[in-house]
Amino acid sequence: MRTISWLFLVALAAAGCSSSPAASTTAADAAADAPVSDAPVSDAPAADTGLADTDAALAGDVAADAAGFVCPGGAAQPWPETAAADPSRSKFAMSMFHFNVEYVIGGLECSDALGTHLFMDAPINQGWGDAKVEDYIVDQTFRPLLEMYDKHPTWGVNFELQGRMIEIIAERHPGTLALLQKLAWRGQVELVSFHANDQLFLAFPREDLHRSIARTKAIFAKACLPLSGVVFDQEGQAGEGRQQVLLQEGYTIGVFPKNLFKYVHKNAEQGGFWPLYSSEGGDLIVGPGSIDPASGVQVAWNFFDDGELRAVGTTSAGPKNPYFAPSAPTDPARVAEFEADLAATEKQGFYMARVSDYVRHLKVLGVQSKPAPPLLDGTWQAPSTKSIHRWLGGSGVLDAFYRSENDDGVRTGNVRARHLALVVSQMAEATVGQLGVDPAKADALWQQVWRAQVSDTSGVNPWYCETTFGMDTNAKVIAGAQALLDGVALKAPAWDTATQAPWPGGNATELPIDATILGGIVVPKALGEVAPPFDVTVTALQRPAQVRWEAVSVQRYRLHVEIGPAECGGAKCPGESRLVALQVPRLSDTLEYSPGLLDGELRSYPLSAFSFAQDEAWLPLGNGLLGLGPAGVGVNWYLIKHTATSHLSVRVAPASPSYTFQDETLPETAQRHWVFELIRGTPADALAAAKGLCVTPVVALHAP
């Protein structure tokens, strides 16, 4: 790997290796956007990290609390409300700390067949594998804040973190767990958690997130921690589907990041956001933006950022983060600085509230909610990361030097892995053991699927070990699933995840002659090549590319885009050789698509309903479905990307006559075979096809 100086690495600490939505002090709303990156978790033991042992420093009161602590209840406890809302309050101060114990998935050092790799080639990172970075996050960035809040019982705060971080705290940091239980059950620390791992959940079917949430609830119950009804999440992912799922799962309040709100409604903060919106039938607030004074309330956000940044030292470029863990221990002066900031805010008459307290007070004060405008899928640093594009095709700062990203490879691998994990789970659940599939092994597969789906395996700035962690974990899931299915494969060649039964049935061991396998799933065989129903444009600089159209039926076509390896000789290739793109015509000024997690819905909005801050939006298309426009009386053209062969975000731009799928991270030696389905029909036709291709497909048990 190419060497970059340590000075450049430190300068990059704030600029490109974290996941910030805004600044981390009282000036948060005014701060410039700064793209960041997080990571996954390790099953490796942490006994040799040298960090978990310092948890013993939590003695005295916490030790006494732990010794006499009796869990107040079981799973999914209602959040403890310490006092009724006070209608005399109108000034609220809140902090949202977003923690991700998977910030550097794979660690700062990893080994593979090519040898040992160190982040930025820096010797200081030797020995900093997954477990050591995880323990660093808990011990040096999380616990110091708990200790500070423990001194101020009237200060409410929100800590957002994934279920996996609670597992690590419970397993390796008992003192920290005792302190967390103390602060949570006295109604001070509000624990926000919406996923077991920090998955890029908007890019995958709803089923994956429901299973992840179920595990999260079980983790909280086992650790005896109450789970808040508030939802904020990894990379600030939000949209109409996220809001619908959180309400279905029993959560009550969605927090929508202000930068994403302004990404699609650029003037939304002029005069301030309204304190409370309604969306999908539930409550939604915007953070950390300014508030419309006509509401009669004032809001100060003391912190709305990566929690790992607050308790550690800074450089001229800003706070350090876990990519620089060896040189970023707790800085007591920065904790004291934040403590003084909170004290000053309280002296100004602000109630130090949790988000749930704030919303309760709004309702007691009679603040009426307003309907939210159309809100597209995206992430909290929408402008600087082109919303979700940085994770589904966009390259980051590090990639320009190291060329280690492979977004499409990671994410299509995620899809193939989750398809097989779903098959294994269905066999375990639907056949009640008749096929001999162990439910525990099925659950273990899902835990690996979620780890591979974490955001940092493809962005904001993943380094080599994070990308390879995603690719390797996908491969392990696929191999593990197929090993579990060896005996089943003798009975049927494929499994229909929609019907949860072998397909096509009986003891057939071969696919019917009218079926074929694409991306590991079974699809109808094409009737033959045809002339293009309309023109598309492929960009593949210094690479061979071919476009081929087939007819599947009278109303259905299949588009193949085959892209070969770069013709310039690997390491000698210019960066532009990694950019490949497909443009398809936009036939209407109406955006019709399935928002993330709304696998069975199409939503339609005129583009005039938005005022894009950058004259574009990038959407994940978790079920692959996008409407192109009219195709005749009562029917439209619909495009479906086979997410197992191509999983890139799509660019929507009012000024462009095309929709664009673009990958800036294709390795020079790699090739791609993208497959898209084109449907001429009704919304119901399109949704049925998307479901069969991307959500609950027929999966080949041993695909080539």
N, C-alpha and C positions, 0 to 999 in steps of 0.2 A: 504494500500500500504506500502511496505517496506520503512523504513526511510533511507536516505542517507545524510551524513553530508553536511552542507552548504559549507565547504571547498572543498569537492569533487565536489559539484555543480559548484563552481566558476572555479575550474580547468578544468571542462568539457566545460566551456563557449566557448573556442576557439577550443577545440578538437572535440566536437561532437554535437553541437546544432546550426548549421549555414549552409550556403550553398556556401562556398567559392570556387572559381576556382583557385586562386593563392593568393599571398600576397597582401597587400593593400598599398604599398609604391613603391618607385622606384626600390626596389629589388623584385618586384612582380614575375618576371619570375623565380627567383631562389628559391622561397618559396616552402616548402613541401606541398603536397596536404592535405587538412583537410576537412573531411566530415561535412556537416551542415544540417540544417532543417529549413523550413519556415512555412507558415500557411494561413488560410482563413479569411473571413470577416464577420462582424456582422451587422444585420439590427437594432440592439439595439441603442436607442438614446445615444448620448455622452454628454448630458448636464451636467451630474454629474461627469465627469471624472476629472475635475480640470486642464486638460492640454490644451484643445482647447482654453480656455480663454486667455492663454498667447499669442495667435496669435495677440492680440491687441497691442503687443509690436512692431509690424510692422507699425509704424506710419511714419510721415514725408513724404519723397519722395514717398514711396510706396502708402501711402494713397492718395497723390495727383495724382499719376498715375492712381490709381483705380477710382478716382472720374471723371477723364476726359477721361477714356479709352473707345475707340470705337473699337469693334471687326473688324479686317481687312477683314474677309471673313467668309464663311460657312464651310461645312463639308469637311474633307480630304484636308485641305489646303496644297499646295506645300510648302516645307520647305523654309523659307526665306534665300536667299543667300546674304550675306552682301558685298561680293567683289568677283571679278573674281579670278580664280586660278592664282597664281604667279609662273611662270616657274623658277624663281631664287631660289625658296625654295626647299630644299631636306631633311630637318630635321623636323620631325613631332613628337609632343608629344600629347598623347591622354589619356583620362580617361573614363572608362565605369563603372558607378555606377549602380548596380543592386538593386533596391528597391522592397520590397514585403510587403505591408501593411497587408498581411495575414500570416505573419511570424509565428505567434503562434495562429493558428485558434482554436477558442473556448476559447482563453484567458488563463491566468495563474491560473484562478479559474473557476470552473464550478460546476454545481449541476445536479444530476440525481436521479433516484430512490434509488441509493445506498448511497446518501448523497452528501456532499460537498467535492470537491477534489482541492487540491493546488499543483501546480508544485513543485516537490521534497519535498512535505509536509512542505514547508517553510512558516511560518506565514507572512513573508514580502510580500507574493503574494496575501494576502487577498484583495479583492475588485478589482483585476486586471482582469476584464473580457475582452471580445473581443474589445469593443469600447475604453476602456482605453488604451489597448496596441496599437490599431490603431492610436489613437491620440498621443501617445508617439512617435511612429515612425515618424509621420509627424512633430511633434513639436520639438523633441529633436535630431533626427538624420538627417532629410531631410532639414528642413528650415535653420539650421545653415550653411549648405553648400551653399544654395542659397544666403544667406547674404554675405558669403565670396566671391563668384563669382561676386556678384553685384559690389564689389569694384574694380574688374579687368575686364572691359568690353571686353578686347582683348583676354581673356582666353576662348576658346571653351571647351565644355564638353558634354558628353552623359549621360543622366539619363534614365535608363530603368525601367519601372514600369507598373503595370497592370491598366486597365481601372478603376477598383474599387478604386484604390488609388486616381485617379483624381476625382472620385465622392465624396470621403470623403473630399478631400481638398476643393472642390467646396461647399460642404454642410456645413462643420464645421470649415473651416480655410480660410475665405475670404481674409485675409491679405496675407497669403501664396500664394493663387491663384493669387492675383494681382502681387506679386513679380514674380511668375512663368511666367505669361503672359508677363511681362516686359522683362525678360531675354530671353524668347523663341522668341518673335517677333522681338527683336533686333538681332536675329541670333546668339546668344551666347550659350544658352542651347538647345541641340538637344534632343527632347523627343522621346524615343523609346518605342513602345508598340505593342504587337502582340496578346494579349488576354485580355478578360474582367476580368478574375480571373486567378490566377497562376496555371492553370491546368497542369496535367501530360498528355499533349495533344497527345504525340506520342503513347499513349496506347489506344486511342479511334478513332473511324471513323472520317474521314475528315469533315463530315457534322458538327460535334460538334464545330470544330475550326472555320469553316467559319461563323457559327452563332455567335460565340464569337467575332470574328474580326469585324463583322458588328456592334455589340453593342459597341465595343471599339471605332470605328470611330464615332459613334453617341455621345458617351460620350465626346470625344475630341471636337467635333463640338459645343456641348452644352456649354462646358467650355471655348470656344474660345481659343483653344490651337492648334498649328500646329503639325501634326503627321509626324514624320520622315519616310523616306523610308528605314531606317536601321532597321535590325531585330537582336536583341539578346533577350533572353527570359528566363523564369523560369527554374532553374537548368541547364541553358546552353543547353537545349534540342536542338539537331541538327541532321541533316541527309539529305538524298536526297529528302525525301518527304517534310520536312520543307522548303527546298530551293525552291521546286516547288510551294508550296502553297504561299509563300511570294511573289513570282513573279506574280502569278495569281491574288493575292489580291492588286497588285499595288505597293508593296514595291520593292526596287531595290537592296539592298545590304544585304547579309547575313554575320553575324559574327560567325565564327566557333571556338569553344574553343580549345586552343592548346592541352590540356590534352586529349581530346577526339580524336583529330587528331592523336596524338602519341599513343593512346591506340590501334589503328588498324594499324598504320604505325610507329613503335617505333623509327625509325631513322630519322623521317621526319624533325626534327629541327637541325640535324647536318648541320652546315653551314648556318643555318637560313631558315625560311620559305620564300617563294616568296611573295612579297607584295600583289599581286592580282591574284586570281584564277577565273576561270569560272566554273560554276556548274549549270546544268539544264538550261543553256542559260542565266544565270545572273552572277552578280559579287559576289565574296566571298572573305573575308579576314579572316586571322587567328589571334586570340588575346588570350593572350598578348605576343606572342612569339617573339623571335629575328628574324631579317630580313637578308636575304642573301645580303651581301655587293655588290655582282655583279649587283644588281638592281640599284645601285646609290643613294638609299635613306636610311636614318637612322630613326628609330622609337624608341621612349621611351614611355613606358606605365607607367604613374604615379599611376594609380589605375585601377584595373580590379577585382572587388570583390563585396561582399554584401555591399551596400552603408550604411546600418545601422551600420557598424563597424567603420566608419572613424571618426565620430565626438564625440564618447563617450570614456570613460576611458578604461584602460586595466588592466589585471592581469598578473601574471607571465606566464600564459598560452596563453596570447594574448588578443585582444580586446573583450570586452563584446558584447552581442547581445540582441535582444528583449526578449529572455527567462529570462534575468536578468534585465528587464526594471526598476523595483523598485530601483535598486542600480546602474543604469547606465544613469545618466543625461548627457547632453552635457558637454564635457570637453573642454573649450575654448583653453587650451594649445595644445590639439591634433589638433584642427582646425588650430591654428596658425602654428603648426608644418607642416601640409600639405600645408598651404599657402606658407610657406618658401620654401618647397620642389619644388612647382610649380615655384616660382620666380627664384630659382636656375636653374631649367631646362630651363626657358626662357632665362636667361642670357647666357646659353651655345649655344644660337642660334636656339633653337627649336621653331617652330611655334605651338602654343597651339591650336590644331585643333579638330574639331568635326570629327567623322568618315566619314561623307559625304564630308567634306572639303578634307580630306586625299585622298579619292578615286578620287575626281575631280582633285586634283593635280597630282595623279599618271597618269591619262590619258593625262593631259596637258604635263607632262614630257615625255610622250611616253613609259611608262612602259607597256609592253604587258602582258596581262593575260595568265596564263598557265592553261591547263585543270586540274581540281582537280582529284586526284585518287579516287577509290571507297571509299565512306565514309559511314560507318554503323551508324545506329541510336544509340544515347546515350546521356550522360549528361556530364557536364564540369568537374566533379571530377571522371572521369571514373575509374582510378585505385583504389582509396580508397573506392568507393561505388560499385565496380564491374559494372560500368556504371549504367544502369537503373535497375539492379537487386535489389538495396536497396529499391526501391519503389514497386517492383513486386515480393516479396518473400524473400528478404534479411532482416536480422535483424540488428539493430543498437546497440550502446553502452548501451543506457538506457534500451533496451528490456531485456538485460541480468539480470537486477535487477528487473524491474517492470513487465515484460511479458505483456505489454499492446498493442503490435502491433498485427495486424490482416490483413495483406496485401491482402490476397486472398478474405477475407470477404468484405473488403472495395471496392476492385476493381470489383469483380463480382456484388456487389450491385450497383456500378456506372453504369455498363453495363445495368442491368435491369432497372435502373432509366432512363437512356438516351433512351432506347427503348420505354418506355411508354411516355416520353416527346416528342419523335419524332412522335408517333402516335397522341398525342393530337394536336401538331402543324400541322401535315398534315390534320387532320380533320378540323382544323380552317382555314387552307389556301386553301385546295383543294375543300372543299364543300361550300365555301362562306357562312358560317353560317347556312347551311341547317340542320346540325346536332346539332346546338345550342352550339357549343364549342367557348368560348370566347378567341379571340386571345391574349388579355392582360394576361389572366390567363395562356395561353400556354407559353408566354414569361417569365412569373414569374417562371414557372417550370424550364425553361432552366437556369435561373439565379441560381437556387438552384442546378441544376445538375452540373454546372461549379464549384460552391463552394465545392461540395462534391468531385469533381475530382481534387482539388488542390493537389499539390505534398505532402504536409505535413500531410495529413490524413494517409499516409502509409510510410513515410520516409523523411529525412534521420534518424532522431531520434525522431519520434513522441511520445509525452507522452499521457497519458490516455485520456485527454480531446480532443486531436486532432483526435485520432482514433475513439472515440465515436462520435465526431462531424460528421465525414464522414459517419459512420454507421447510425446515427440518421437522417442525412439529406437525405441519400438514402431512408430511410423508409418514410420520409415525402413526398418526391417526388412521390414515388410509391403510397402511400395512396392518395395524392392529385390528381394524374392523374386518379386513379381508381374512385375517387369520381366524377370527371368531366365526366367519361365515363359510369357512371351508366345507364343513359338512352340509350346510344348507345349500351351497352352490350345486351339489350333486342332484338336488331335487328340482331346482328351478334356475334359469339363467338370470333372472332379474326379479326385483321386488317393487311393487307399486306402492309408493308411500302415500298416495291418495286413498287407496282402499285398504292399506295395511295388510296386504296379502301377496303371496307369490304371483308373479306374472310371467307368462300368460295363463298359468295354472297347470294342474296335473303334475306329471313328472317330466315334462319337456325339458330337455337340456340345451336346446338351441333356440335362438330367436326366430320368429316367423320371417319368411322371406321379404315381407313388406316393412320390416323394421331395420333400423341401423343404430349404431352407437356414436354419439358425438359428445365429447367432454365427459364420458363416463355415464351418460344417461341414454335411455332408449327413446328414439323418436321415429316418426313415420319416415320411411325411405322416400326420397324424392323420385318424381316421375321422369326427370331428365332435365337437361339444361335448357334454358329459355333466354330470350332477349330481355334485357333489363326493363322492368316496369317503369323505372325512372333512373336518372343519372345520379351516381354518387361519386365522391372524390376521395381518393386515398393519397395521403402524404407519407412517404417512406424514403427519407433522404439517404442516399447511398445504400439502399437496400432493394432487392427485387420484390415486387408486389404483384399479386394477381387478384382479380375480382371475378367471381363466378356466381351466376344466378341459376337457381333450380326452381322448378314448379313442384310443390308438394300436393296441391289440389287446385281446383279452379280459383279459389279465393286466397290461396296461401303460397307464398314464395319463400325461398331460403337464400340468403346472401352469404357467400363465403369470401372472406378476405384473408389471403395467405401472404404472409410477410416473411421473407428470408433473413438470414444473418447479414450483418453489415459486410459490404464488399471491400472495406478499406483495411482489413487486417487487424482486427481486435484492438490492442492497446494504442495503435496509431490512429484510430478513428477520431474525428472531431466530435465534440459533444452533440452536435446536431444529428448525428447518426442514431441517437437514442430516441429521437422524436418520431412517433408515427401517429397518424390520425385518420379518422373517417368522418366525412361530412355527408349528411343526408338532408334532403330538402325539407324546409319548414313550410308547410302549405297553408298555414293559418296564423292569425295573430292571437290565437287562443292557446294557452298552455294546458295540455291535458296529460296527466301522468298519475302514477300511483306513488303517493308520498311514502317515505320510509316507514315500515311496519304496517302499512295499510295494504297488505298483499292482495286483498279481495276488493279493493275500491279503485275507481278512477275519479280524480278530482279535476275540474276544469275551471280555469280562470282566464279572463282576457289579460293580455300582457299589459294593458293600460291600468290594471289594478295594482301594478307595482311601479315604483320609481327606483330603479336599481342604482346603487351608489357607484358602481363601476360599469354600468350599462351591460351587466351580465349576471347570471347566476349559474352555479354548477350543482347538479342534483345527482344523488347516488343511484336511484333506480334499483332498489333492493330486489324487486321482482322483475326487473329488466324492462318494464313496460313504459312506452312513450307514444303518445298520439302525435301523428304528423299533420293531419288535416283531412278535409273532405275527399272522398273517393267516389262520390255519386250520391244519389238520393238516399238518405237514411243510413249511409255507411261511411266509415272513415278508413284511412290508412293508419295502421298501428305497427310500430317497430318493437320487437322484443330482442334484447341482447341475451344470448345464451350465457348466463353469468358464469358457467363452468368453463367457458372458452374465452370470454372477455368480460372483465368487470371494471370498467372505467366510468368515471362520472361523465355526465353530458353537459355541455355548455348551451345555455339558453340566452340569446342576445336579441333584443328587439330590432337592432339595426342590421342583423345578419339574416339572410334568407335560408340559413342552414342551421341544423343542430350538429354539434361537433363532439365526437368521442376522441380523446387525445391522451396518449401515453408519452411522457417525457423521460421514462426510466427504463426503456427496453434495453437489456444488456446487449453489447455488440455481437456476441456470439449466439444470442437467442433468436428463435423464430416464433411466430405466432400464427395460429389458425383461428381467426375470429369467426363466429357464426351468429347470424341475426335472422330472425324470422319476420316476415312481413305479412300482415293480416289485412285483408280487405273485408271489413265486417262491422258488427256492432260492438259496443263496449263489452257486452257479455261474451262475445266471441273472443275478444282480445284477452279478457281476464282469464277465461278458461285456458287459453293457450299459454299465457304467462305462468299460470299455476302449474301446468303440466311440464313446463320447461325449467322453471327456476325455484318453485316453492315446494311442491310435493311431486317430484318427477318419478318416472319409472327408472330405477337405478340398476345398472348392470352390475351384478355381484362381483364379477372379475373382469372389469373392462380392460382392454388393451391400453 
